[in-house]
């Protein structure tokens, strides 16, 4: 009888010890999950690291030297009315930037990211906009005449009353874009052109379709 008691007691102690250890570890893990940390690279409202130095080099009124800032981080930059004529901003990140009224004539923005950018009334005459990301960009009344927009991403962009005379829109994706009142656009070769495009654009599309049937 005594032997059974001696063997039973250590067993019970081991069980109680295990229960206490499990309970403590569960209590330690019970606090809510850690909050997600937002860094400069993940927050859409963070000003790009190159904005300050770039803005110091740009004169909105007069500028003698051509600005170059390839692959720069210019997110959320305020460059209203800036003189960026002939600037090399290829591969730059200008997402959320305000470039309304800016002069970007003959500039190089190839491969740049201009998601949610404000380009209202801006001049992009003859600009290289190949493979550019202009998703949800505001381009009302912008001058894009002779601009190269081949392969550009224009999802949900607002191009109302923009001048697209002589612009190259080959393989440009216009899914959901607002094309009301656009001037001189040739949408032949463009992708996902909205069916409710203005009469001028619709005529270009019909011409390209008819030409394809004849060929």
Backbone as a printed PyTorch tensor [residue, N CA C, xyz], in Angstrom:
tensor([[[  0.8370,  -1.2080,   0.0000],
         [  0.0000,   0.0000,   0.0000],
         [  0.8650,   1.2480,   0.0000]],

        [[  1.8720,   1.2800,   0.8580],
         [  2.7750,   2.4170,   0.9310],
         [  3.5390,   2.6300,  -0.3700]],

        [[  3.8930,   1.5170,  -1.0020],
         [  4.6250,   1.5790,  -2.2820],
         [  3.7750,   2.2570,  -3.3310]],

        [[  2.4550,   1.8910,  -3.3830],
         [  1.5440,   2.4870,  -4.3600],
         [  1.3950,   3.9830,  -4.1350]],

        [[  1.3550,   4.3850,  -2.8560],
         [  1.2260,   5.7960,  -2.5560],
         [  2.4690,   6.5630,  -2.9990]],

        [[  3.6260,   5.9620,  -2.8070],
         [  4.8710,   6.6220,  -3.1670],
         [  4.9880,   6.8340,  -4.6750]],

        [[  4.5270,   5.8720,  -5.4560],
         [  4.6120,   5.9920,  -6.9150],
         [  3.5220,   6.9040,  -7.4490]],

        [[  2.3940,   6.9960,  -6.7470],
         [  1.2590,   7.8010,  -7.2180],
         [  1.5360,   9.2930,  -7.0700]],

        [[  2.1630,   9.6840,  -5.9430],
         [  2.3710,  11.0970,  -5.6650],
         [  3.2840,  11.7980,  -6.6790]],

        [[  4.4410,  11.2180,  -7.0380],
         [  5.2690,  11.8850,  -8.0590],
         [  4.5420,  12.0390,  -9.3900]],

        [[  3.7020,  11.0400,  -9.7340],
         [  2.9560,  11.1160, -10.9940],
         [  2.0080,  12.2910, -11.0020]],

        [[  1.3150,  12.4880,  -9.8920],
         [  0.3770,  13.6060,  -9.7960],
         [  1.1120,  14.9440,  -9.8700]],

        [[  2.2920,  15.0090,  -9.2350],
         [  3.0720,  16.2360,  -9.2660],
         [  3.5050,  16.5930, -10.6910]],

        [[  3.8830,  15.5680, -11.4600],
         [  4.2850,  15.8010, -12.8450],
         [  3.1320,  16.3380, -13.6770]],

        [[  1.9370,  15.7730, -13.4450],
         [  0.7530,  16.2130, -14.2010],
         [  0.4140,  17.6600, -13.8690]],

        [[  0.4310,  17.9980, -12.5750],
         [  0.1140,  19.3610, -12.1510],
         [  1.1280,  20.3670, -12.6980]],

        [[  2.4050,  19.9690, -12.6920],
         [  3.4540,  20.8410, -13.2180],
         [  3.2450,  21.1230, -14.6990]],

        [[  2.8800,  20.0730, -15.4740],
         [  2.6430,  20.2240, -16.9080],
         [  1.4770,  21.1610, -17.1720]],

        [[  0.4070,  21.0230, -16.3820],
         [ -0.7750,  21.8810, -16.5500],
         [ -0.4200,  23.3410, -16.2970]],

        [[  0.3810,  23.5850, -15.2480],
         [  0.7680,  24.9570, -14.9220],
         [  1.6360,  25.5740, -16.0150]],

        [[  2.5480,  24.7770, -16.5810],
         [  3.4330,  25.2800, -17.6470],
         [  2.6310,  25.6550, -18.8800]],

        [[  1.6740,  24.7880, -19.2820],
         [  0.8400,  25.0410, -20.4630],
         [ -0.0130,  26.2780, -20.2650]],

        [[ -0.5590,  26.4180, -19.0430],
         [ -1.4040,  27.5730, -18.7470],
         [ -0.6400,  28.8770, -18.8310]],

        [[  0.5850,  28.8780, -18.3150],
         [  1.4030,  30.0890, -18.3400],
         [  1.7860,  30.4830, -19.7570]],

        [[  2.1510,  29.4830, -20.5770],
         [  2.5560,  29.7760, -21.9530],
         [  1.3850,  30.2880, -22.7630]],

        [[  0.1710,  29.7640, -22.5120],
         [ -1.0110,  30.2240, -23.2330],
         [ -1.3300,  31.6580, -22.8620]],

        [[ -1.1720,  31.9870, -21.5800],
         [ -1.4520,  33.3470, -21.1320],
         [ -0.4800,  34.3400, -21.7440]],

        [[  0.7700,  33.8770, -21.9210],
         [  1.7800,  34.7650, -22.5050],
         [  1.4970,  35.0460, -23.9580]],

        [[  0.8540,  34.0760, -24.6640],
         [  0.6010,  34.2220, -26.0850],
         [ -0.7520,  34.8560, -26.3770]],

        [[ -1.5780,  35.0590, -25.3430],
         [ -2.9410,  35.5100, -25.5540],
         [ -3.1010,  36.9520, -25.9970]],

        [[ -2.1320,  37.8670, -25.7300],
         [ -2.3320,  39.2500, -26.1660],
         [ -2.6020,  39.3360, -27.6560]],

        [[ -3.2930,  40.4200, -28.0800],
         [ -3.6920,  40.5760, -29.4810],
         [ -2.4730,  40.5870, -30.3880]],

        [[ -2.7240,  40.2400, -31.6640],
         [ -1.6340,  40.1580, -32.6320],
         [ -0.9710,  41.5130, -32.7830]],

        [[  0.3310,  41.5230, -33.0340],
         [  1.0400,  42.8050, -33.1700],
         [  0.4780,  43.6250, -34.3140]],

        [[  0.4320,  44.9520, -34.1310],
         [ -0.1010,  45.8200, -35.1670],
         [  0.8800,  45.9020, -36.3280]],

        [[  0.3080,  46.0360, -37.5380],
         [  1.1550,  46.1400, -38.7280],
         [  1.9060,  47.4580, -38.7080]],

        [[  3.1920,  47.4060, -39.0070],
         [  4.0040,  48.6020, -39.0240],
         [  4.1010,  49.1410, -40.4440]],

        [[  3.8020,  50.4260, -40.6170],
         [  3.8660,  51.0460, -41.9280],
         [  5.1790,  51.8070, -42.0540]],

        [[  5.8790,  51.5050, -43.1090],
         [  7.1590,  52.1620, -43.3520],
         [  7.0170,  53.1110, -44.5270]],

        [[  8.0990,  53.7970, -44.8410],
         [  8.0780,  54.7500, -45.9570],
         [  7.7600,  54.0750, -47.2720]],

        [[  8.1160,  52.7850, -47.3850],
         [  7.8950,  52.0950, -48.6420],
         [  6.4780,  51.5730, -48.7900]],

        [[  5.7460,  51.4260, -47.6660],
         [  4.4150,  50.8560, -47.7620],
         [  3.3110,  51.8980, -47.6470]],

        [[  3.5860,  53.0210, -47.0010],
         [  2.5530,  54.0280, -46.8160],
         [  2.3840,  54.8680, -48.0730]],

        [[  1.1370,  54.9600, -48.6090],
         [  0.9200,  55.7360, -49.8280],
         [  1.0030,  57.2380, -49.5940]],

        [[  1.0120,  57.6810, -48.3380],
         [  1.0320,  59.1070, -48.0300],
         [  2.4160,  59.6200, -47.6530]],

        [[  3.4190,  58.8220, -47.8770],
         [  4.7770,  59.2140, -47.5060],
         [  5.4590,  59.9620, -48.6450]],

        [[  6.0330,  61.1050, -48.3440],
         [  6.7600,  61.8790, -49.3480],
         [  8.0570,  61.1640, -49.6920]],

        [[  8.3670,  61.0880, -50.9810],
         [  9.5600,  60.3810, -51.4430],
         [ 10.8500,  60.9790, -50.8960]],

        [[ 11.8510,  60.1480, -50.7420],
         [ 13.1180,  60.5680, -50.1210],
         [ 13.9040,  61.5630, -50.9650]],

        [[ 13.6180,  61.6290, -52.2860],
         [ 14.3740,  62.5310, -53.1590],
         [ 13.6330,  63.8360, -53.4540]],

        [[ 12.4580,  64.0130, -52.8620],
         [ 11.6230,  65.1780, -53.1850],
         [ 12.3050,  66.4880, -52.8140]],

        [[ 12.8310,  66.5870, -51.6030],
         [ 13.4030,  67.8450, -51.1310],
         [ 14.5660,  68.3130, -52.0040]],

        [[ 15.5050,  67.4290, -52.2600],
         [ 16.6790,  67.8040, -53.0520],
         [ 16.2940,  68.1390, -54.4900]],

        [[ 15.2890,  67.4060, -55.0280],
         [ 14.8590,  67.6570, -56.4050],
         [ 14.1480,  69.0020, -56.5130]],

        [[ 13.2830,  69.2960, -55.5570],
         [ 12.5210,  70.5490, -55.5870],
         [ 13.4440,  71.7630, -55.5390]],

        [[ 14.5690,  71.6460, -54.8700],
         [ 15.5150,  72.7580, -54.7750],
         [ 16.1740,  73.0630, -56.1200]],

        [[ 16.1820,  72.0680, -57.0080],
         [ 16.8170,  72.2490, -58.3140],
         [ 15.8460,  72.7480, -59.3760]],

        [[ 14.5530,  72.8190, -59.0360],
         [ 13.5300,  73.1560, -60.0180],
         [ 13.0090,  74.5720, -59.7730]],

        [[ 13.0510,  75.3750, -60.8070],
         [ 12.5000,  76.7270, -60.7390],
         [ 11.2420,  76.7620, -61.5950]],

        [[ 10.0840,  77.0340, -60.9840],
         [  8.8420,  77.0390, -61.7570],
         [  8.8160,  78.0530, -62.8890]],

        [[  9.5650,  79.1510, -62.7620],
         [  9.4960,  80.2190, -63.7560],
         [ 10.5530,  80.0810, -64.8510]],

        [[ 11.7890,  79.8600, -64.4440],
         [ 12.8720,  79.8570, -65.4110],
         [ 13.9270,  78.8370, -65.0190]],

        [[ 14.4080,  78.1190, -66.0190],
         [ 15.4020,  77.0860, -65.7220],
         [ 16.3080,  76.8980, -66.9180]],

        [[ 17.5900,  77.0430, -66.7190],
         [ 18.5380,  76.9490, -67.8260],
         [ 18.9810,  75.5120, -68.0690]],

        [[ 19.2490,  74.7680, -67.0090],
         [ 19.7530,  73.4080, -67.1460],
         [ 18.6130,  72.4010, -67.1430]],

        [[ 18.7630,  71.3730, -67.9660],
         [ 17.7810,  70.3040, -68.0120],
         [ 17.9120,  69.4400, -66.7620]],

        [[ 16.8000,  69.1770, -66.1120],
         [ 16.8120,  68.4010, -64.8790],
         [ 16.8730,  66.9090, -65.1970]],

        [[ 17.6720,  66.1850, -64.4500],
         [ 17.7530,  64.7360, -64.5950],
         [ 17.6100,  64.0880, -63.2320]],

        [[ 16.7080,  63.1370, -63.1450],
         [ 16.5110,  62.4310, -61.8730],
         [ 15.9490,  61.0350, -62.1700]],

        [[ 16.7590,  60.2310, -62.8030],
         [ 16.3370,  58.8940, -63.2020],
         [ 16.1010,  58.0030, -61.9850]],

        [[ 14.9600,  57.2940, -62.0190],
         [ 14.5800,  56.3280, -60.9770],
         [ 14.5500,  56.9620, -59.5850]],

        [[ 14.2870,  58.2500, -59.5100],
         [ 14.2070,  58.9360, -58.2110],
         [ 12.8830,  58.6270, -57.5120]],

        [[ 12.9000,  58.7590, -56.2060],
         [ 11.6940,  58.5760, -55.3990],
         [ 11.0930,  59.9530, -55.1460]],

        [[ 10.0830,  60.3050, -55.9600],
         [  9.4610,  61.6280, -55.8890],
         [  7.9750,  61.5320, -55.5460]],

        [[  7.6270,  60.5210, -54.7820],
         [  6.2290,  60.3420, -54.3900],
         [  5.7200,  61.5850, -53.6610]],

        [[  4.4760,  61.9590, -53.9720],
         [  3.7600,  63.0400, -53.2830],
         [  4.4540,  64.4010, -53.4340]],

        [[  5.3100,  64.5560, -54.4310],
         [  5.9930,  65.8340, -54.6320],
         [  5.0070,  66.9060, -55.0880]],

        [[  5.2120,  68.1350, -54.6360],
         [  4.3990,  69.2710, -55.0830],
         [  5.2330,  70.0670, -56.0830]],

        [[  4.8960,  69.9110, -57.3730],
         [  5.6530,  70.5520, -58.4450],
         [  4.7010,  71.3200, -59.3610]],

        [[  3.7750,  72.0300, -58.7480],
         [  2.7650,  72.7840, -59.4900],
         [  3.4360,  73.8520, -60.3510]],

        [[  3.1430,  73.8220, -61.6540],
         [  3.6900,  74.8220, -62.5680],
         [  5.1870,  74.7400, -62.7880]],

        [[  5.8160,  73.6410, -62.3780],
         [  7.2780,  73.5130, -62.4950],
         [  7.7290,  73.4460, -63.9460]],

        [[  8.9150,  73.9830, -64.2060],
         [  9.5210,  73.9200, -65.5270],
         [ 10.3870,  72.6600, -65.6020]],

        [[  9.8410,  71.6280, -66.2160],
         [ 10.5530,  70.3550, -66.3430],
         [ 10.7190,  69.9940, -67.8240]],

        [[ 10.7980,  71.0000, -68.6410],
         [ 10.9590,  70.7880, -70.0840],
         [ 12.2510,  70.0110, -70.3580]],

        [[ 12.1230,  68.8980, -71.0770],
         [ 13.2840,  68.0870, -71.4370],
         [ 13.8750,  67.2850, -70.2970]],

        [[ 13.2060,  67.2620, -69.1490],
         [ 13.7400,  66.5430, -67.9850],
         [ 13.8000,  65.0400, -68.2210]],

        [[ 14.8170,  64.3980, -67.6720],
         [ 14.9350,  62.9400, -67.7310],
         [ 14.4750,  62.3730, -66.3950]],

        [[ 13.2410,  61.8910, -66.3710],
         [ 12.6570,  61.2980, -65.1680],
         [ 12.2810,  59.8440, -65.4340]],

        [[ 13.0200,  59.2250, -66.3120],
         [ 12.7280,  57.8380, -66.6720],
         [ 12.8550,  56.9340, -65.4490]],

        [[ 11.8440,  56.0820, -65.2670],
         [ 11.8530,  55.1390, -64.1620],
         [ 11.5800,  55.7470, -62.8010]],

        [[ 11.2900,  57.0380, -62.7500],
         [ 11.0510,  57.7010, -61.4660],
         [  9.6810,  57.3410, -60.8970]],

        [[  9.5600,  57.4690, -59.5890],
         [  8.2820,  57.2170, -58.9150],
         [  7.6810,  58.5610, -58.5060]],

        [[  6.6380,  58.9740, -59.2390],
         [  5.9660,  60.2400, -58.9840],
         [  4.5250,  60.0090, -58.5340]],

        [[  4.2650,  58.8720, -57.9640],
         [  2.9110,  58.5260, -57.5380],
         [  2.3740,  59.5680, -56.5590]],

        [[  1.1570,  60.0280, -56.8230],
         [  0.5180,  60.9830, -55.9330],
         [  1.0560,  62.3980, -56.0270]],

        [[  1.9700,  62.6610, -56.9560],
         [  2.5620,  63.9980, -57.0830],
         [  1.5820,  64.9810, -57.7190]],

        [[  1.7680,  66.2640, -57.4320],
         [  0.9520,  67.3170, -58.0360],
         [  1.7980,  68.0480, -59.0650]],

        [[  1.5220,  67.7630, -60.3460],
         [  2.2370,  68.3840, -61.4540],
         [  1.2840,  69.2230, -62.3000]],

        [[  0.2200,  69.6770, -61.7000],
         [ -0.7640,  70.4640, -62.4450],
         [ -0.1060,  71.7250, -63.0050]],

        [[ -0.3620,  71.9660, -64.3070],
         [  0.1890,  73.1510, -64.9570],
         [  1.6750,  73.1000, -65.2240]],

        [[  2.3180,  71.9750, -64.9500],
         [  3.7710,  71.8630, -65.1560],
         [  4.0970,  71.7250, -66.6440]],

        [[  5.3100,  72.1320, -67.0140],
         [  5.7840,  71.9960, -68.3910],
         [  6.7280,  70.7990, -68.4640]],

        [[  6.2210,  69.7210, -69.0410],
         [  7.0020,  68.4880, -69.2030],
         [  7.2320,  68.1880, -70.6840]],

        [[  7.2100,  69.2270, -71.4970],
         [  7.4130,  69.0590, -72.9330],
         [  8.7640,  68.4030, -73.2150]],

        [[  8.7430,  67.4340, -74.1280],
         [  9.9660,  66.7320, -74.5570],
         [ 10.6930,  66.0360, -73.4130]],

        [[ 10.0110,  65.7980, -72.3140],
         [ 10.6410,  65.1020, -71.1840],
         [ 10.6340,  63.5930, -71.4090]],

        [[ 11.4450,  62.8960, -70.6440],
         [ 11.5190,  61.4360, -70.7120],
         [ 10.9530,  60.8560, -69.4150]],

        [[  9.7610,  60.2960, -69.5140],
         [  9.1080,  59.6610, -68.3660],
         [  8.8750,  58.1810, -68.6430]],

        [[  9.6650,  57.6340, -69.5150],
         [  9.4870,  56.2320, -69.8890],
         [  9.6730,  55.3210, -68.6740]],

        [[  8.7220,  54.4050, -68.4930],
         [  8.8000,  53.4500, -67.3950],
         [  8.5620,  54.0460, -66.0240]],

        [[  8.1540,  55.3050, -65.9730],
         [  7.9270,  55.9630, -64.6810],
         [  6.5660,  55.5720, -64.1060]],

        [[  6.4270,  55.7260, -62.7900],
         [  5.1630,  55.4360, -62.1030],
         [  4.5130,  56.7560, -61.7000]],

        [[  3.3620,  57.0500, -62.3270],
         [  2.6320,  58.2770, -62.0370],
         [  1.2130,  57.9410, -61.5900]],

        [[  1.1080,  56.9320, -60.7740],
         [ -0.1790,  56.5000, -60.2430],
         [ -0.7750,  57.6180, -59.3900]],

        [[ -2.0400,  57.9700, -59.6840],
         [ -2.7670,  59.0000, -58.9230],
         [ -2.1320,  60.3850, -59.0210]],

        [[ -1.3570,  60.6280, -60.0580],
         [ -0.7080,  61.9320, -60.2050],
         [ -1.7020,  62.9670, -60.7300]],

        [[ -1.4700,  64.2220, -60.3970],
         [ -2.3040,  65.3170, -60.8900],
         [ -1.5470,  66.0450, -61.9890]],

        [[ -2.0270,  65.8860, -63.2420],
         [ -1.4010,  66.5350, -64.3940],
         [ -2.4040,  67.4360, -65.1130]],

        [[ -3.3360,  67.9820, -64.3880],
         [ -4.3430,  68.8580, -65.0010],
         [ -3.6770,  70.0620, -65.6490]],

        [[ -3.9820,  70.2710, -66.9320],
         [ -3.4550,  71.4300, -67.6300],
         [ -1.9640,  71.3960, -67.8760]],

        [[ -1.3240,  70.2730, -67.6410],
         [  0.1260,  70.1640, -67.8510],
         [  0.4420,  70.0140, -69.3380]],

        [[  1.6470,  70.4050, -69.7060],
         [  2.1000,  70.2530, -71.0830],
         [  3.0660,  69.0770, -71.1780]],

        [[  2.6780,  68.0760, -71.9790],
         [  3.5120,  66.8930, -72.2010],
         [  3.7570,  66.7180, -73.7010]],

        [[  3.8520,  67.8320, -74.3940],
         [  4.0430,  67.8150, -75.8440],
         [  5.3450,  67.0960, -76.1960]],

        [[  5.2320,  66.0700, -77.0450],
         [  6.4120,  65.3360, -77.4980],
         [  7.1260,  64.5410, -76.4270]],

        [[  6.4910,  64.3350, -75.2870],
         [  7.1360,  63.6000, -74.1910],
         [  7.1970,  62.1000, -74.4700]],

        [[  8.2340,  61.4670, -73.9330],
         [  8.3730,  60.0080, -74.0340],
         [  7.6790,  59.3830, -72.8250]],

        [[  6.4940,  58.8300, -73.0560],
         [  5.6900,  58.2330, -71.9910],
         [  5.5080,  56.7350, -72.2200]],

        [[  6.4690,  56.1190, -72.8700],
         [  6.3600,  54.6860, -73.1560],
         [  6.4070,  53.8790, -71.8590]],

        [[  5.5040,  52.9110, -71.7740],
         [  5.4350,  51.9950, -70.6280],
         [  5.2190,  52.7260, -69.3020]],

        [[  4.6620,  53.9060, -69.3350],
         [  4.4180,  54.6740, -68.1180],
         [  3.1740,  54.1540, -67.4020]],

        [[  3.1380,  54.2950, -66.0840],
         [  1.9640,  53.9010, -65.3000],
         [  1.2120,  55.1690, -64.9050]],

        [[  0.0630,  55.3970, -65.5660],
         [ -0.7660,  56.5690, -65.3020],
         [ -2.1300,  56.1470, -64.7570]],

        [[ -2.1430,  55.0760, -63.9960],
         [ -3.4040,  54.5930, -63.4380],
         [ -4.0250,  55.6500, -62.5200]],

        [[ -5.3010,  55.9390, -62.7590],
         [ -6.0830,  56.9020, -61.9690],
         [ -5.4870,  58.3090, -61.9960]],

        [[ -4.6880,  58.6060, -63.0180],
         [ -4.0950,  59.9370, -63.1300],
         [ -5.1310,  60.9490, -63.6020]],

        [[ -4.9530,  62.2050, -63.1750],
         [ -5.8250,  63.2940, -63.6000],
         [ -5.1160,  64.0510, -64.7160]],

        [[ -5.6620,  63.9360, -65.9390],
         [ -5.0380,  64.5390, -67.1120],
         [ -6.0080,  65.4660, -67.8470]],

        [[ -6.9740,  66.0170, -67.1240],
         [ -7.9390,  66.8990, -67.7670],
         [ -7.2390,  68.0980, -68.4030]],

        [[ -7.5750,  68.3320, -69.6840],
         [ -7.0600,  69.4800, -70.4350],
         [ -5.5370,  69.4990, -70.5390]],

        [[ -4.9140,  68.3670, -70.3330],
         [ -3.4590,  68.2800, -70.5230],
         [ -3.1490,  68.2390, -72.0170]],

        [[ -1.9910,  68.7520, -72.3850],
         [ -1.5690,  68.7440, -73.7810],
         [ -0.6000,  67.5840, -74.0020]],

        [[ -1.0970,  66.5190, -74.6360],
         [ -0.2980,  65.3200, -74.8940],
         [ -0.0240,  65.1580, -76.3930]],

        [[ -0.1060,  66.2490, -77.1230],
         [  0.1040,  66.1590, -78.5650],
         [  1.5190,  65.6740, -78.8710]],

        [[  1.5970,  64.7540, -79.8190],
         [  2.8520,  64.1380, -80.2640],
         [  3.5710,  63.3420, -79.1760]],

        [[  2.9100,  63.0910, -78.0680],
         [  3.5340,  62.2800, -77.0040],
         [  3.5100,  60.8060, -77.3940]],

        [[  4.5150,  60.0730, -76.9450],
         [  4.5760,  58.6360, -77.2070],
         [  4.0510,  57.8930, -75.9810]],

        [[  2.8140,  57.4060, -76.1000],
         [  2.1560,  56.6900, -75.0000],
         [  2.0720,  55.1860, -75.2830]],

        [[  2.9250,  54.7100, -76.1400],
         [  2.8670,  53.2830, -76.4930],
         [  3.1520,  52.4180, -75.2620]],

        [[  2.2630,  51.4560, -75.0400],
         [  2.4180,  50.5530, -73.9030],
         [  2.0870,  51.1800, -72.5660]],

        [[  1.5220,  52.3860, -72.5820],
         [  1.2030,  53.0720, -71.3220],
         [  0.0130,  52.4230, -70.6260]],

        [[  0.0080,  52.4820, -69.3020],
         [ -1.0950,  51.9640, -68.4900],
         [ -1.9360,  53.1600, -68.0410]],

        [[ -3.1510,  53.2540, -68.5930],
         [ -4.0180,  54.3920, -68.3230],
         [ -5.3270,  53.9530, -67.6750]],

        [[ -5.2640,  52.9120, -66.8450],
         [ -6.4620,  52.4210, -66.1750],
         [ -7.1430,  53.5510, -65.3980]],

        [[ -8.4250,  53.7650, -65.6650],
         [ -9.2490,  54.7130, -64.9070],
         [ -8.6870,  56.1340, -64.8970]],

        [[ -7.8420,  56.4580, -65.8490],
         [ -7.2970,  57.8130, -65.9360],
         [ -8.3560,  58.7690, -66.4790]],

        [[ -8.2800,  60.0220, -66.0480],
         [ -9.2160,  61.0390, -66.5240],
         [ -8.5270,  61.8860, -67.5870]],

        [[ -8.8910,  61.6400, -68.8520],
         [ -8.2960,  62.3450, -69.9810],
         [ -9.2920,  63.3050, -70.6250]],

        [[-10.3080,  63.6990, -69.8970],
         [-11.3390,  64.5500, -70.4850],
         [-10.7420,  65.8660, -70.9830]],

        [[-11.0800,  66.1980, -72.2310],
         [-10.6580,  67.4260, -72.9090],
         [ -9.1400,  67.5200, -73.0930]],

        [[ -8.4550,  66.4000, -72.9860],
         [ -7.0020,  66.3970, -73.2250],
         [ -6.7190,  66.4300, -74.7260]],

        [[ -5.6060,  67.0240, -75.1030],
         [ -5.2000,  67.0940, -76.5110],
         [ -4.2650,  65.9280, -76.8130]],

        [[ -4.7560,  65.0060, -77.6470],
         [ -3.9730,  63.8210, -78.0080],
         [ -3.6170,  63.8370, -79.4970]],

        [[ -3.5680,  65.0030, -80.0860],
         [ -3.2610,  65.1220, -81.5090],
         [ -1.8700,  64.5510, -81.8080]],

        [[ -1.8320,  63.5800, -82.7070],
         [ -0.5550,  62.9990, -83.1050],
         [  0.0960,  62.1100, -82.0630]],

        [[ -0.5990,  61.8330, -80.9700],
         [ -0.0250,  60.9790, -79.9180],
         [ -0.0400,  59.5140, -80.3480]],

        [[  0.9830,  58.7800, -79.9380],
         [  1.0770,  57.3510, -80.2500],
         [  0.4590,  56.5600, -79.1000]],

        [[ -0.6760,  55.9030, -79.3650],
         [ -1.3840,  55.1450, -78.3340],
         [ -1.3300,  53.6350, -78.5940]],

        [[ -0.3620,  53.1960, -79.3820],
         [ -0.2440,  51.7700, -79.6790],
         [ -0.0210,  50.9670, -78.4020]],

        [[ -0.9000,  49.9810, -78.1770],
         [ -0.8320,  49.0990, -76.9980],
         [ -1.0330,  49.8340, -75.6730]],

        [[ -1.4810,  51.0670, -75.7240],
         [ -1.8210,  51.7690, -74.4830],
         [ -3.1260,  51.1940, -73.9530]],

        [[ -3.1910,  50.8850, -72.6730],
         [ -4.3810,  50.2700, -72.0800],
         [ -5.2490,  51.3480, -71.4410]],

        [[ -6.4490,  51.5420, -72.0200],
         [ -7.3510,  52.6100, -71.5990],
         [ -8.5480,  52.0850, -70.8270]],

        [[ -8.3750,  50.9730, -70.1420],
         [ -9.4740,  50.3770, -69.3930],
         [-10.0820,  51.3760, -68.3970]],

        [[-11.3630,  51.6470, -68.5580],
         [-12.0800,  52.5140, -67.6220],
         [-11.7140,  53.9820, -67.6850]],

        [[-10.9350,  54.3980, -68.6890],
         [-10.5010,  55.7970, -68.7710],
         [-11.6500,  56.7110, -69.1970]],

        [[-11.6000,  57.9510, -68.7360],
         [-12.5730,  58.9700, -69.1400],
         [-11.9900,  59.7060, -70.3370]],

        [[-12.5890,  59.4890, -71.5120],
         [-12.0900,  60.0800, -72.7480],
         [-13.0450,  61.1250, -73.3060]],

        [[-13.9020,  61.6500, -72.4580],
         [-14.8910,  62.6170, -72.9330],
         [-14.2120,  63.9020, -73.3940]],

        [[-14.5440,  64.3130, -74.6250],
         [-14.0320,  65.5750, -75.1440],
         [-12.5740,  65.5860, -75.5400]],

        [[-11.9480,  64.4140, -75.6700],
         [-10.5350,  64.4010, -76.0820],
         [-10.3880,  64.9620, -77.4880]],

        [[ -9.2370,  65.5610, -77.7560],
         [ -9.0070,  66.2250, -79.0350],
         [ -8.0150,  65.4330, -79.8810]],

        [[ -8.3960,  65.1570, -81.1190],
         [ -7.4800,  64.6000, -82.1130],
         [ -6.9060,  63.2310, -81.8300]],

        [[ -7.5750,  62.4160, -81.0300],
         [ -7.0170,  61.1150, -80.6420],
         [ -7.1960,  60.0590, -81.7400]],

        [[ -6.1780,  59.2550, -81.9200],
         [ -6.2500,  58.0930, -82.8090],
         [ -6.1080,  56.8540, -81.9320]],

        [[ -7.2510,  56.1910, -81.7010],
         [ -7.2550,  55.0450, -80.7890],
         [ -6.9690,  53.7140, -81.4870]],

        [[ -6.6520,  53.7590, -82.7650],
         [ -6.3300,  52.5010, -83.4380],
         [ -5.0360,  51.9520, -82.8340]],

        [[ -5.0880,  50.7010, -82.4060],
         [ -3.9320,  50.0820, -81.7620],
         [ -3.9830,  50.1550, -80.2530]],

        [[ -4.8790,  50.9840, -79.7060],
         [ -5.0160,  51.0710, -78.2510],
         [ -5.8400,  49.8960, -77.7290]],

        [[ -5.6700,  49.5880, -76.4530],
         [ -6.3570,  48.4470, -75.8460],
         [ -7.4690,  48.9240, -74.9120]],

        [[ -8.5530,  48.1290, -74.8580],
         [ -9.6600,  48.3650, -73.9210],
         [-10.2000,  49.7910, -73.9780]],

        [[-10.3660,  50.2980, -75.2040],
         [-10.9390,  51.6340, -75.3640],
         [-12.4060,  51.5970, -74.9430]],

        [[-12.8320,  52.4470, -74.0110],
         [-14.2250,  52.4480, -73.5550],
         [-15.2000,  52.6290, -74.7090]],

        [[-16.3120,  51.9220, -74.6470],
         [-17.2920,  51.9600, -75.7520],
         [-18.0220,  53.2950, -75.8190]],

        [[-18.0280,  54.0520, -74.7340],
         [-18.7400,  55.3250, -74.7280],
         [-17.8090,  56.4980, -75.0050]],

        [[-16.6950,  56.2110, -75.7000],
         [-15.7600,  57.2760, -76.0510],
         [-16.4650,  58.2760, -76.9550]],

        [[-15.9660,  59.5180, -76.9980],
         [-16.6370,  60.5430, -77.8010],
         [-16.6620,  60.1700, -79.2790]],

        [[-17.4180,  60.9060, -80.0630],
         [-17.6470,  60.5570, -81.4640],
         [-16.3680,  60.5330, -82.2760]],

        [[-15.4190,  61.4170, -81.9510],
         [-14.1640,  61.4380, -82.7120],
         [-13.4040,  60.1420, -82.5120]],

        [[-13.2450,  59.7450, -81.2380],
         [-12.5320,  58.5090, -80.9410],
         [-13.2390,  57.3040, -81.5200]],

        [[-14.5770,  57.3080, -81.4710],
         [-15.3600,  56.1930, -81.9810],
         [-15.1540,  56.0500, -83.4730]],

        [[-15.0460,  57.1960, -84.1640],
         [-14.8310,  57.1680, -85.6010],
         [-13.4800,  56.5380, -85.9330]],

        [[-12.4580,  56.8830, -85.1330],
         [-11.1400,  56.2860, -85.3560],
         [-11.1990,  54.7800, -85.1670]],

        [[-11.9210,  54.3380, -84.1480],
         [-12.0250,  52.9070, -83.8940],
         [-12.7330,  52.2010, -85.0260]],

        [[-13.8070,  52.7980, -85.5130],
         [-14.5590,  52.1970, -86.6060],
         [-13.7020,  52.1400, -87.8660]],

        [[-12.9130,  53.1990, -88.1070],
         [-12.0250,  53.2010, -89.2790],
         [-11.0160,  52.0620, -89.2040]],

        [[-10.4580,  51.8490, -88.0130],
         [ -9.4530,  50.7980, -87.8610],
         [-10.0850,  49.4220, -88.0270]],

        [[-11.3440,  49.2740, -87.5570],
         [-12.0460,  47.9950, -87.7050],
         [-12.3400,  47.7150, -89.1710]],

        [[-12.8270,  48.7700, -89.8690],
         [-13.1350,  48.6060, -91.2820],
         [-11.8830,  48.2730, -92.0810]],

        [[-10.7710,  48.9280, -91.7120],
         [ -9.5180,  48.6810, -92.4170],
         [ -9.0750,  47.2400, -92.1910]],

        [[ -9.2810,  46.7460, -90.9780],
         [ -8.8930,  45.3570, -90.6600],
         [ -9.7070,  44.3640, -91.4630]],

        [[-10.9810,  44.6660, -91.6670],
         [-11.8370,  43.7620, -92.4340],
         [-11.4020,  43.7230, -93.9050]],

        [[-11.0080,  44.9090, -94.4300],
         [-10.5820,  44.9430, -95.8190],
         [ -9.2880,  44.1950, -96.0330]],

        [[ -8.3800,  44.3050, -95.0320],
         [ -7.0910,  43.6170, -95.1310],
         [ -7.2900,  42.1010, -95.0480]]])
